[in-house]
Structure formats: C-alpha cells, structure tokens
Amino acid sequence: MAQVPQTFLDALAVRTWSGLALRSLGRAREEIDAINVYPVADGDTGTNLYLTVESATAAVEAVFAGYEQGGPSFADALRAMAHGALIGARGNSGTILAQLLRGMAQVLTASDVSHVDGVLLRTALRRAADAAREAVAHPVEGTVLTVASAAADAADGAEGDCGTVVLAAYEGARAALAATPRQLAVLGRAGVVDAGGRGLVTVLASLVEAVTGEAVPEETYTGAAGAEVCPDAPEHVGEGGPAYEVIYLLEADDAAVARLRERLDALGDSLVVVGGDGLWNVHVHVDDAGAAVEAGVEAGRPYRIRITHFAVGDVHTGGERPRREPAQRAVVAVVPGEGLAGLYAEAGATTVLARPGEPPASGELAQALRRAHAREVVLLPNDPELRHTAAAAAEQVRAEGVRVALIPTRSAVQGIAALAVHEPERRFDEDVVQMTSAAGATRYAELLVAERQSWTTAGICQAGDVLGLIDGDVAVIGPDLTGTAETVLDRMLQAGGELVTLVVGDDAPEAVADRLEARVRESYLAVDTVVYRGGRQGAPLLIGVE
C-alpha cells in the first residue's frame, strides 16, 4: 500500500489559503450578510470579512511579487497575510479575524522553520482563539469567538500532521456554529447561525483545501428556524443602541492602548482592539463619534478613520428575521481631520478621512458609498484634487444600481454648507441642486505654513511663512497665522457675506478663533460666526464665507 504523504503548511500553502478564502467568501458573502443579526443587524458581516481577506490576500501577493526567483519564506508570507488583514479589517467580524491570523502568526513565525507540522499548528490555533477573545472587551458566547475556541479544542485532540489538525479544527468549528442559535437568544429567535462564525468556518474550509489539496463540500446555512434556545441564553437588546460605528488604525504604544480601551469601553459597546507592536485596529460602536476619534488622538496617531451612521432599522432584535432595507438617501463626505469627521458623522454623513499625503483611492470611496447603504447617495469630495477619483468611484457604484450625485466641493467648509441645506425628504434632484448652490455660494480659504522658498501668485515666500489661499490661490503671505488670517478674512468679506465658518486645527494658535470672531463682531454687522474644531487636519485653519 502506498504511503500517504505528510501534509504541512508552507509559504505556498499560505498563498493558496488566502486566495481560496477570498474566493469562498466571495461566493458566501450575500448569504452571510443575510443572516447578520448580531451585534447589529446591519447586513454587512459577509462583506466585511471579504474586504478583510481581500486586503490580506493583496499583502501576500505583494510579498510574492517582490521575488524574481524563488519566493518569500513561510514567516514572511504569513506575517504579510496577518498584517494585510490588520490594516484592512472591517467591522466586528473582520477585526476579530485579523486578530485570529495575528495570533497564529505569533506562534508559527517565532521559530525559523520553512514549514509547519501538526504539533505547532495546534499551538497556533489555540493562541489564535485566545488572542481573539482577549481583544474583545466583553466576549459573548454563541459568536465567532465560540466557534474559534471550538476549532482550537478540536485541534488539541487531533494527533497527526497538518492535514489531520486542520480537518479536526474545521469539523469542530462546524459543530460549534450549528449550536450558536441555542447559545444566543437573538440568533435563536431569528432562526440563524452566527454570521461571523459562519465566515470563520469558510476560512477554515479554505485552509483544509490549501493544506490537503482536497476541498470540503460547501455548506449553506439558510437558518436554524425552530432552534431550542436555552432558558439562560443571554439577551442582546439592540433597540436604541449606539448610532455610529467608528473604525481606525492607530499608531500607539501598549500603555496608551490600555488607557484607550478603558475610555472607549465607557463610551460605547462592541469594542474590539487588535494588533500590537505599535500598530492597532480599533473598532467600537458609539453615540459620540467625535469622542471616540479624540480618544484615539490622545492615545497616538489615528488614521484611515471610517465613521458609519447606522440607519434606522439597523438594530433590530424582534422575533422575525431582520432585513436591513436601504435608506432612501445618504451623504458621503471626504474630510481632512478627525474633528470634522465627527461633525459630519453627527449630521448623518458617512465619512472618509483624508490625511496629507494619504488621499483616499477610488476603491475606498466606492466602498464608502456602499457602506452608506442607500438608493441615492450624494458624494462630497471636498478637495479639487479628488475630482477624478470621486468621479470614478461614483461611476463604479452607479453600475451597481445606486443613484450617485457628485457635488464638486473643493473644501470641507463648502461641504459643511452643502450638508446644512441637505433635506432627504426633498426630491433627489432638488436636494442636489440646493446642496450644490450652497456649496457654490461659499468662498473658501485655508491657511498653510510654507515648507520651502517658492514662487506664488502673491510673490515669493520663504520657508516658515504663512500662506493665505483664497479659492485655491495664494492671496496673502504673512509672518504669523493670526495676522494673516485676519487679512484673508477681510478680503473675503469685502465682497459681502452672512456667515463665517472657522475650522481650527490642532496646529493653530489658541487665540486665533477668538481674534477672528471679535474682528467679525466689531467690523461686520449682521455677519454670524461659527467655529468648529478640526483636530489633526492638513491646514491649521479653514475659513468659509457664505
């Protein structure tokens, strides 16, 4: 009898695993979205898992593309997969999956091996389950955490090579997934299994195929109607829950992240913080999106900030299976700072943060348009440089049946003006016309500090000079920000105005807003002033005059 070859996990198997998982989640995405009822019935768990694995797969492919001959080591391939998942993690489920991969990588890359055997893989699966549970502020049974722990338990009892271990883990996860409706009341009432756990089973099935070369039969979980819920199964009262989902990457040390966890836990729920070695992915549901972002600013450097406003009906725990209907209309806006992200989100907009040198790509804008989950979407790019990127994103989503209107706002203050007159009850075309008119009637300025000597439309500037740009052109060059801002404001108000909007960044002098407010009050009768805090935005000061 021919001997069955031993199976193991190497760099090529990691590449195969990520690719298979992406394809499998692509096929299962709609089904997983449809059964998503916990912790928020927002119907995007499958999509979030798909986007997380898409980022992981892209990172693995990038590592392989860097070698003209041969390929990366096993450790490099697995670290790339885990890192790609971390920086691209979406939602509760994607964030937890990223931590599962990181936990595996911590064990499997600790020693210099070219491939992994069954003994080491069992240890890695246990570490993955433990790391994911540690990352969740308040773990709940009947979720993906339960499924991950069951997979590790089953693997612990498996003796043999990698193929034997991963098959045992997969079978253990399947059994645990089938039991989730009896563990969590909201699942039992809706007659569904846990969506995140369903996604993890798909990922483990792909690992089985990558290691053994044999695909396991794909299963569909159309629900668990009639499942007997244990009397002590915990309830999850979603009605009236937090209004926003806030996600961002964070550069911070361990001590700062420990303090951040405590602060965010007090602000909201569904808190998951994953990562390490100075880079973290933060996910939380809150009512005060601005406070959640500000907490990140205090802890370190947050970026790639995504704030999503849960539409009415997202959170539902009734006896019938919930289905999230698209909202009629939504607004998506690109904003330059954390403070403005919170401001826009409080007004009901889905936001995409654009930091200096880190403009969003068309794919990121397209995903934001999808996250808005509406039949009609107004897109505010708030930057002339994003015009073509925004147009490409709008066209991509229009092809999916969503009506998208792109208003060519050139500054965040124009976006604020447009958002102020937005009325979802109006006809779409009328609303777009009114928003476009409000943005067009708003002159905008920004104050910047010159980094080097250069020619401008107002003359030659030196490094350190303050530049006052009006409607995109340098109009004033001055030695200090407050004085230059006063000159810029005077020039803008010479043509008249009814409302001055000031967006003050962290780098602006403390007294600049008070000085400008006083100048308007003393010199321009019947002109109102409103001040917003922009946080770490690209320009120390933005000015709008309507």
N, C-alpha and C positions, 0 to 999 in steps of 0.2 A: 504494500500500500504506500502510495506517495505521501510524503510528509507535508503537512500544511505549513506554509511559510509563516514565520513570525511577523506580526504587524507592529509598526511603530509610527511615531509622529515625528516628521522632519520638516524642513523648510518648504519643500514642495507640497507636503500634505497641508501645511498652514495656508498656502496659496490656494490649494484646491478647496479647502474648507471655507475660506472666506467667499470664494466665488460661488460655491454651491449654496451657501447660506443666503447670499444675496438673491440668487435666482428663486430659491424656495420661498423666501419671504415676499418676493415679488408676486409669486402665484397666490400666496396665502394672505396678502395684505388686506384685501377687501373683506375677507371672511373674519380676520382678526379685528379689523376696525368695527365690524358689525356687532361683535359680542363685547365690545369695550363698555363696561358699566362701572368699573371701579379703578381708581378713587373718584374719577369724574367721568361721566358718560359723554365724553366729547368725541368719540368715534375716530380716534387717530392713533391708537396703540400700534396697529399694524404698520401704518405709515411711519411712525416714529422709529420703530425697530428697523424698518427697511432703510431709512435715511442714516441711521447709526451704523448699520453694517455696510452701507454704501461708502461711508467715509472710511471705515476700517479696510475695506477691500481696495479702495483707491490708495491708501497708505502702503498696503502690501505690494501692490503693483508698482508703485513708485520706487520701492526698495529694489525689487527685481529689475526694474528698468535701469537702475544705476550700475548694473554689471554688464559689461560687454561679453565677458566669458564667465562661465560658471554661474554662481548665484550667491545670494546672501546666506549667512549662517542661519541655523534654526532660531537662535536667540534674536537675531536682527529681524527676522520675518515675524516672529510672534510679538516682539516689542512694537513693531510697526502696526500690527493689527490692533493691539491694545491701545496704542496712542491714537490711532486714527478713530477708534470708537470713542475715546475720551473727548477729543476735540469736536467730534461731530454728533455727540449724543443728543437725542431729542426726547423730551418728555420723561415721565417716571420710568417707563419700561426701558427706553434706550439708555438712560443714565445707569440703571441697575445692570443692564447687560454689559456696559462699558466696565463697570467695577468687577463683574464676573471674569471678564477677559483679563483685566489687570491682575486679579488675584491669581489666575492661572499663570500668567507671565512671571509673577514674582517668584513662584516656585520653580517653574520649568527653565528659567534663564539664570537661576542662581549658580548653577554649575556649568562648566564648559563642556557641553555634550553636543554632538551633531544630531542626535535623535533621542526620543524619549521612550522609555519602556513602560509597562503597565504599572509597576510599583510607583514610579514618580508621578504618573498621570493620576493615580488615585489620590495622592497627596495634593496635587494641584486642584483637583475638583473639590476637595474638602476646603482648601484655602479660598477658592473662588466663592463658595457658598457662604463661608464665614465673613469674608470681606464685604460681600453684598449686604448681608444682614447688618453689619456694623455701620455701613454707610447710611442706612435708613434711620431717621430719628425715632420713629415709633413703628417697629415691624408689626405686621399683621399676618396671621396665618390664613391660608386659602389664597395666597397670592404667588407671584413668581418666586418669592423668597422660599416658600414652602416647596415649590417644585425643584428649585436648585438644591435645597437641603436633601430632598429625597433622592435626587440624582447622585449626590455625594455619598449618601448612606448606601445606596445600591452598589456603587463602585467600590466602596470599602469591603463589601462582601465578595467581590469578584477576584478570583485568582487566575492569572494568566497574562497574556500580552495586552497591548493597547486595544486591539480589536475587541477582546473579551470585556475589558473595562468600560469602553465607551458604549458598547451594546447594553451592558448592565445599567449604566447611568441613564441611557435613553429609556429603557424599559421602566426604571424606577421613576423617572420624570413623567412618563405617560400615565402610570398608575396614580401618581400624586395629582396630576392635572385633572383626571376624571373625578377625584374626590373633592376638588375645590368648592363645588356648589354646596356641599354639606358642611363646609367649614366657615363660609362667609355668607351671611344671610342675604345680602344684596344679590349675590350670584344665584343662590337657590331660588329666590323669588322670580328672577328674570329668566331662569332656566338656561343659564350659560356657564361655561367654564371660565376661569380667569384668562383674560386676553394676553397679559404679559407672560403667564406660564405657557400659554399656547405657543407664543413666539419662541420661548426658550426650547420647547420640545422640537420645534422646527430646526433651530440652530443645532441642537444635539443630533438630530437625524442627519444633518449635513456632515457633522463630524464623524458619525459612523461610516457614511459613504466615503469620506475622504481617507479614512484610515484603512477600511477593509476593502474598498472598491466595490462594495455591494450596496445598492440603495434599499432603504427600508420602505415599505409601502406607505404612501402619503395618506394621511387620515384627515377627514374634515370633522369639525366639532360644531355641528349645527345647533347645539344646545343641550341642556340637561333638564328638560321640562319634567316636572314631577319629582325632581330630586328631593329626598327627605332631608330637611335642614335640621341639624342638631339643635335641641332646645336652647343650648348655651352659645350658639353661634353668634359672634359679635355683629351688632348692627353698625351700619355706617350711614349717618344722617348727612346726606349731601345737600339737602334743600337749604338754601341760604348760605352756602359755603363761600369761600373766598372768590373774588371776582377775576383775579388775574393769575396767569402762570408766568413766572419770571425765571429765565434761564440765562446763565452767563458763564464764560470761562474766567478763571481768576488766578492771577499770579500772586501767591502769598505763602508765608511760612506756616508751619504746623500750629504754632501757638495762636496766630491770628485767625486761622480757620476754626480752631476750637471755640474761640470767642464768637466768631461769626455764626456757628451752629446754634449757640445759645440764643443769640439775638434773633435769628430767623425763626427758630422754633417758637419764640414768643410772638412773632408777627403773623404766623400762618400755619399751614399744615402741608402734608405731602413733601416734607423736606428730605432731600437726598443730596449729599455732598460726597463726590467721589474723586479719586485721584491721589496725588502725593508728589513728593519731590519738587514742590514749588508750583505745580500746575493742578488746578482743580476744576471740576464741572459742578456748578451749583444749580439746583432745581428746587423751587418752592412755589406753593400757591398762597397768595396773599390778597388782602384788600387794598393795601397801600404799596403799590408797585415801586414808587419812588423811594420809600423807606428801605425796601429790600435791596435796591440798587445802591443806595447810600451806605448801607451796611457793608456791601462789597467794597465800596470805595475806601471805607475806613480800614478794612482788612488788608487791602492790597490794590492790585490793578485789575479791575473787571473789564472784559471786552467781549465782543460777539454777543452783546446783550439782546435777548429776544423777550418781548413782553406781549402776551396774548390775552385779550379780554375774552372771558368765557361768555358766549352768547346765552341769552335767556333760554333755559331748557337744556343746557349742557349738563347740569347737575340734577339727576332725577333718580329716585330710588323707589318708584311705585311698583305695583305688582306686575305690570306688563313690561315686556321687554322694551327698553328705551331706544328711541331712534332720534338722532340729532338731525333736525331739518336745517338746511342752510338758512342763514339770516337773509333778509332781502337785500340789505346794503351794508357795506363796511368801508372803512378808510384804512389804507396802509401808508405809513409815512417813514421816510428815512430821516433820522435825527442825528445831530453831531455830538450830543452829550447825554450823560445819564440823567441829569435833572430834566432835560427836555423829554427824554424817553418816558419818564414818569408822568410828566404833564400831558403829553399826547395820549398815553395809555389811560389816564384818568378821564380824558374826553372820549374814550371808547375806541381809539385807534390801535391797530396792530403796528408795532414799531420795529424798525431795523436800525441798529446803531452803526454809524459810520465814523470811525476814528481817523485822524490824519494819517494818510498813507495806507489806510485799510478800507478802501471803498468796497461796498458790497458788490458781488458779482451778479449777473443776471439770474443765475440759478437760485441764489439766496433770496433775491427779490421775488422770483416766481414762487418759491416756497412760502414766503410771507403772504403773498396773495392767496395761496391755497389755504394757509392757516386761518385767514380771515373767515373762511367758510361761509361765503355769501354768494348770492346770484349776481350781485352788482358790486363792483369794488372801485373806489376812487384811489388812485395812486399819487402820492405827493413826494417827488424825489428830493425836493429842497436843495438842489445843487445842479448848476448848469452842466457840470462835468458828467452827471449821471443820466443825462437825457437819453443817449442811445442805449445805455444799459437798461434803463427803465422801460424804454420802448420795446426792447427785445423780450423782457420779462412779461410785459403786458400782452404781447403777441402770442407768446407761448401759452399763457393761461386762457386767452380768448379761444384758442384752438380746442380747449377742454370744455367749452360751453359757458364760460363765465364772462359776463359783460364787464369790461375794464375800461375806465376813463383815466387817461394820464393828464394831469394838470401840470404844466411845466413850471412849477415853483422853483425859484432859484436860491431861496434862502429859507431857513427854518421859520423866520418871522412872517414870511409870506404864507407858509404852511399854517401857522397859527391863525392868521387872518382868514384863510380858507376854511379851516376847521370851525372857526367861530360862527360861520353862517351856514354850516352843514345842517341840513334837515332831512333825515331819512324818509319822512312821510311825503316829501315832495316827489314829483316825477323825476326819474333819474336825470334826464336831460336838463331839466330846470335846475336841479341841485348842482349839477356840474357847471352850468353857466354862472350861477350865483357864486360858487366857490372860486371859479376862475376869475370872475370880476373882482372879488375881494382881494385875491392874491395880486392881480394886476394893478390894483389901486394902492398897493403897499410898496413904497420905496424902501429899500433895504441898505444897510451899511454894516460893515464889520471892521473892527479894529484889530490889527495884527502887528507883531513885532518883527522887523526885518532881520533876517538871518545873515545877510551879507550886503555889501555895496552893490547897487544895481540902478539901472535907469527905470524910471516910472513915468506915467503920464503927468505927474506933478513935479517932476525933476529927479535929481539924483538923491538916493537915500543911502545912509550908512548903516552898517550892522548895529542893531540896537535901537534904531529909530522906530517910532510908532507910525504905522501907515493907516490912514483912514480911507477905506474903499466905499464908494457910494455906487450902488447898482453895478458892482463888479469892477469899477475903475478906481485907481488911486487918485483921490481928490485932495488929500491933506497929508503932509509929512510933519511930524512934531516930535519934541523931545520926551514927552510923557503921555501916558494913556489918558488921564483925566482931562487935561487941557486939549488934547487932540480930539477927544470925544465931544467936548463942548463945541469946538469949531465945526465938526462934522454935523452935529445936531442942528446948529444954527443954519447951516447951508441947506439942510433938508427941510427945515421949517419955513425957510424964506418963500417956498412955493405953497405954503399953507399946510394944514393938517388938523386932524381932530383927535387922534390917538397916537401916543408914542409908546412903543413896546421896547423894553430893555431886557436882554437876556445876558446875565452876568455869569461869566465863567469863573472857575476857581483861581485862575491866574490874574484876575482883575484886582485892582486896589480895593480895599474895604469900602472906602467912602465914595466910589465913583457913582453908584446908583443914587445916593443921597444928593450929590452935587448936581447931577443931571436933572433929577426930579425938581430940585429947588430952582434951577435955571428955567425950566419949562413953566413952573408955577409963577415966577416973577416976571418973565418976559413974554409969555404967550398965553393970553387969556383964552379960556374955553377949550384948552387942549388938555386932555387927560393923559396920565402916565400909568403904565402897569409894568411891574418888574417881576421877572422870573429868574430862578437860579438854574443855570445850565450844567453845573458840575464840570467835569473834565472835558470841555468841548475844545474844538480846534482853535477858535478865536476867543480872546479874553472877553470881548464884548460884541454883541449883535444889537443893532438898532433897527426898528421898523417904524415907519410913519405912514399912517393911513389917513 
